[in-house]
Amino acid sequence: MGGLPHNSPTCNGSTVTGIGHDKLGKIWYRALTTYMTSGTTYAQARTATLNAATDLYGANSTERAAVAATWSAVSVN
């Protein structure tokens, strides 16, 4: 898998505060149905989920910040 051992961490060592399954589900569903296609890359998925979080909760929301932090934690910036 990309030259990395299977047990390599994907996280950059940061911690992320959760927002709960319900909010996460709403963000993911909106991203999938509004912004993503079958050819969406990881970088585009990041943008899609950030846009969805903004749509649902606002640009300065805790939820959007959590989505951004999550993508950063797995080095998708």
MDAnalysis code that builds the backbone (N, CA, C; Angstrom):
import MDAnalysis as mda
import numpy as np

u = mda.Universe.empty(231, n_residues=77, atom_resindex=np.repeat(np.arange(77), 3), trajectory=True)
u.add_TopologyAttr("name", ["N", "CA", "C"] * 77)
u.add_TopologyAttr("resid", np.arange(1, 78))
u.add_TopologyAttr("resname", ["MET", "GLY", "GLY", "LEU", "PRO", "HIS", "ASN", "SER", "PRO", "THR", "CYS", "ASN", "GLY", "SER", "THR", "VAL", "THR", "GLY", "ILE", "GLY", "HIS", "ASP", "LYS", "LEU", "GLY", "LYS", "ILE", "TRP", "TYR", "ARG", "ALA", "LEU", "THR", "THR", "TYR", "MET", "THR", "SER", "GLY", "THR", "THR", "TYR", "ALA", "GLN", "ALA", "ARG", "THR", "ALA", "THR", "LEU", "ASN", "ALA", "ALA", "THR", "ASP", "LEU", "TYR", "GLY", "ALA", "ASN", "SER", "THR", "GLU", "ARG", "ALA", "ALA", "VAL", "ALA", "ALA", "THR", "TRP", "SER", "ALA", "VAL", "SER", "VAL", "ASN"])
u.atoms.positions = np.array([
    [0.832, -1.171, 0.000],
    [0.000, 0.000, 0.000],
    [0.877, 1.235, 0.000],
    [1.281, 1.691, -1.146],
    [2.043, 2.913, -1.255],
    [3.420, 2.840, -0.628],
    [3.959, 1.646, -0.416],
    [5.273, 1.511, 0.173],
    [5.298, 1.655, 1.691],
    [4.136, 1.787, 2.307],
    [4.069, 1.926, 3.755],
    [3.633, 0.614, 4.385],
    [4.193, 0.293, 5.542],
    [3.700, -0.892, 6.245],
    [2.221, -0.730, 6.575],
    [1.504, -1.823, 6.613],
    [0.067, -1.755, 6.870],
    [-0.276, -1.208, 8.243],
    [0.651, -1.288, 9.176],
    [0.361, -0.781, 10.509],
    [0.867, 0.645, 10.706],
    [1.253, 1.325, 9.626],
    [1.690, 2.715, 9.742],
    [0.512, 3.601, 10.108],
    [0.736, 4.522, 11.019],
    [-0.355, 5.444, 11.353],
    [-0.623, 6.389, 10.191],
    [-1.875, 6.731, 10.004],
    [-2.218, 7.704, 8.977],
    [-2.380, 9.081, 9.580],
    [-2.325, 9.165, 10.890],
    [-2.547, 10.423, 11.595],
    [-1.224, 11.140, 11.822],
    [-1.270, 12.452, 11.807],
    [-0.054, 13.229, 12.038],
    [0.222, 13.443, 13.521],
    [-0.434, 12.681, 14.371],
    [-0.223, 12.781, 15.805],
    [-1.151, 13.756, 16.500],
    [-1.985, 14.433, 15.740],
    [-2.911, 15.386, 16.345],
    [-4.151, 14.663, 16.857],
    [-4.875, 15.326, 17.728],
    [-6.139, 14.786, 18.208],
    [-7.278, 15.604, 17.619],
    [-8.410, 14.960, 17.457],
    [-9.570, 15.608, 16.853],
    [-10.764, 15.401, 17.777],
    [-11.478, 16.471, 18.044],
    [-12.684, 16.389, 18.856],
    [-13.850, 15.982, 17.972],
    [-14.573, 14.969, 18.380],
    [-15.693, 14.469, 17.593],
    [-16.891, 15.402, 17.611],
    [-17.746, 15.246, 16.596],
    [-18.976, 16.040, 16.514],
    [-20.216, 15.155, 16.591],
    [-20.030, 13.858, 16.686],
    [-21.152, 12.929, 16.795],
    [-21.565, 12.341, 15.461],
    [-22.133, 11.146, 15.533],
    [-22.526, 10.418, 14.324],
    [-23.609, 11.127, 13.527],
    [-24.565, 11.736, 14.203],
    [-25.661, 12.395, 13.485],
    [-25.160, 13.551, 12.632],
    [-24.364, 14.419, 13.219],
    [-23.830, 15.558, 12.466],
    [-22.890, 15.084, 11.368],
    [-22.040, 14.128, 11.701],
    [-21.132, 13.577, 10.701],
    [-21.908, 12.992, 9.533],
    [-22.955, 12.246, 9.833],
    [-23.778, 11.645, 8.781],
    [-24.417, 12.681, 7.885],
    [-24.905, 13.755, 8.479],
    [-25.524, 14.824, 7.687],
    [-24.506, 15.499, 6.776],
    [-23.317, 15.753, 7.310],
    [-22.263, 16.378, 6.502],
    [-21.859, 15.449, 5.367],
    [-21.617, 14.183, 5.685],
    [-21.176, 13.225, 4.665],
    [-22.244, 13.037, 3.591],
    [-23.499, 12.925, 3.997],
    [-24.582, 12.739, 3.032],
    [-24.689, 13.949, 2.104],
    [-24.627, 15.142, 2.673],
    [-24.704, 16.342, 1.826],
    [-23.514, 16.402, 0.879],
    [-22.330, 16.091, 1.366],
    [-21.146, 16.094, 0.500],
    [-21.311, 15.094, -0.640],
    [-21.785, 13.898, -0.318],
    [-21.966, 12.861, -1.340],
    [-23.010, 13.238, -2.378],
    [-24.117, 13.800, -1.930],
    [-25.232, 14.057, -2.844],
    [-25.157, 15.406, -3.543],
    [-24.332, 16.308, -3.036],
    [-24.276, 17.649, -3.606],
    [-22.958, 17.943, -4.303],
    [-21.851, 17.449, -3.767],
    [-20.539, 17.872, -4.254],
    [-19.671, 16.776, -4.870],
    [-19.889, 15.536, -4.518],
    [-18.987, 14.474, -4.973],
    [-19.505, 13.758, -6.214],
    [-18.556, 13.201, -6.952],
    [-18.861, 12.351, -8.104],
    [-18.083, 11.048, -7.939],
    [-18.253, 10.152, -8.881],
    [-17.530, 8.877, -8.806],
    [-16.022, 9.066, -8.966],
    [-15.592, 10.195, -9.473],
    [-14.168, 10.449, -9.669],
    [-13.549, 11.371, -8.633],
    [-14.251, 11.625, -7.542],
    [-13.761, 12.547, -6.520],
    [-12.484, 12.023, -5.871],
    [-11.481, 12.885, -5.789],
    [-10.213, 12.557, -5.132],
    [-10.316, 12.863, -3.637],
    [-9.294, 12.482, -2.883],
    [-9.286, 12.809, -1.461],
    [-9.314, 14.317, -1.247],
    [-8.529, 15.056, -2.006],
    [-8.519, 16.516, -1.869],
    [-9.891, 17.099, -2.190],
    [-10.537, 16.568, -3.205],
    [-11.878, 17.040, -3.553],
    [-12.902, 16.627, -2.495],
    [-12.722, 15.462, -1.890],
    [-13.615, 15.028, -0.810],
    [-13.468, 15.953, 0.391],
    [-12.252, 16.388, 0.653],
    [-12.027, 17.364, 1.723],
    [-12.829, 18.626, 1.444],
    [-12.684, 19.160, 0.241],
    [-13.416, 20.370, -0.131],
    [-14.918, 20.146, -0.052],
    [-15.372, 18.998, -0.526],
    [-16.803, 18.687, -0.513],
    [-17.353, 18.646, 0.907],
    [-16.627, 18.008, 1.818],
    [-17.116, 17.915, 3.190],
    [-17.029, 19.260, 3.910],
    [-16.018, 20.045, 3.598],
    [-15.946, 21.393, 4.172],
    [-17.099, 22.253, 3.669],
    [-17.394, 22.156, 2.377],
    [-18.530, 22.901, 1.821],
    [-19.841, 22.448, 2.448],
    [-19.997, 21.145, 2.615],
    [-21.222, 20.614, 3.216],
    [-21.366, 21.083, 4.663],
    [-20.275, 21.060, 5.411],
    [-20.319, 21.531, 6.798],
    [-20.674, 23.014, 6.855],
    [-20.140, 23.782, 5.925],
    [-20.471, 25.207, 5.851],
    [-21.939, 25.400, 5.531],
    [-22.439, 24.649, 4.560],
    [-23.857, 24.738, 4.191],
    [-24.761, 24.466, 5.387],
    [-24.426, 23.431, 6.134],
    [-25.297, 22.975, 7.218],
    [-25.125, 23.743, 8.529],
    [-23.891, 24.141, 8.830],
    [-23.614, 24.685, 10.160],
    [-22.953, 26.062, 10.162],
    [-22.517, 26.545, 9.014],
    [-21.893, 27.863, 8.937],
    [-20.382, 27.800, 8.831],
    [-19.825, 28.843, 8.231],
    [-18.388, 28.895, 7.960],
    [-17.538, 28.934, 9.226],
    [-18.060, 29.483, 10.293],
    [-17.293, 29.604, 11.532],
    [-17.742, 28.619, 12.606],
    [-18.403, 27.562, 12.183],
    [-18.966, 26.608, 13.140],
    [-17.924, 25.642, 13.689],
    [-18.236, 25.103, 14.838],
    [-17.425, 24.051, 15.450],
    [-17.378, 22.828, 14.538],
    [-18.494, 22.529, 13.890],
    [-18.579, 21.359, 13.012],
    [-17.631, 21.491, 11.822],
    [-17.604, 22.669, 11.193],
    [-16.708, 22.873, 10.056],
    [-15.251, 22.788, 10.507],
    [-14.958, 23.379, 11.652],
    [-13.596, 23.314, 12.187],
    [-13.183, 21.871, 12.468],
    [-14.107, 21.057, 12.957],
    [-13.807, 19.648, 13.227],
    [-13.530, 18.888, 11.936],
    [-14.294, 19.183, 10.888],
    [-14.061, 18.540, 9.590],
    [-12.676, 18.917, 9.072],
    [-12.330, 20.189, 9.143],
    [-11.011, 20.640, 8.683],
    [-9.894, 19.968, 9.480],
    [-10.058, 19.889, 10.794],
    [-9.046, 19.264, 11.646],
    [-8.893, 17.779, 11.340],
    [-9.998, 17.133, 11.029],
    [-9.961, 15.705, 10.711],
    [-9.171, 15.447, 9.440],
    [-9.433, 16.218, 8.399],
    [-8.674, 16.056, 7.156],
    [-7.197, 16.369, 7.378],
    [-6.911, 17.388, 8.158],
    [-5.523, 17.731, 8.454],
    [-4.823, 16.601, 9.206],
    [-5.547, 15.946, 10.100],
    [-4.971, 14.850, 10.889],
    [-4.518, 13.684, 10.027],
    [-5.129, 13.525, 8.857],
    [-4.726, 12.447, 7.948],
    [-3.965, 13.001, 6.744],
    [-3.441, 14.210, 6.918],
    [-2.567, 14.868, 5.934],
    [-3.215, 15.097, 4.579],
    [-4.502, 15.401, 4.576],
    [-5.184, 15.824, 3.346],
    [-5.497, 17.296, 3.544],
    [-4.693, 18.139, 2.897],
    [-4.833, 19.581, 3.077],
    [-5.113, 20.280, 1.772],
])
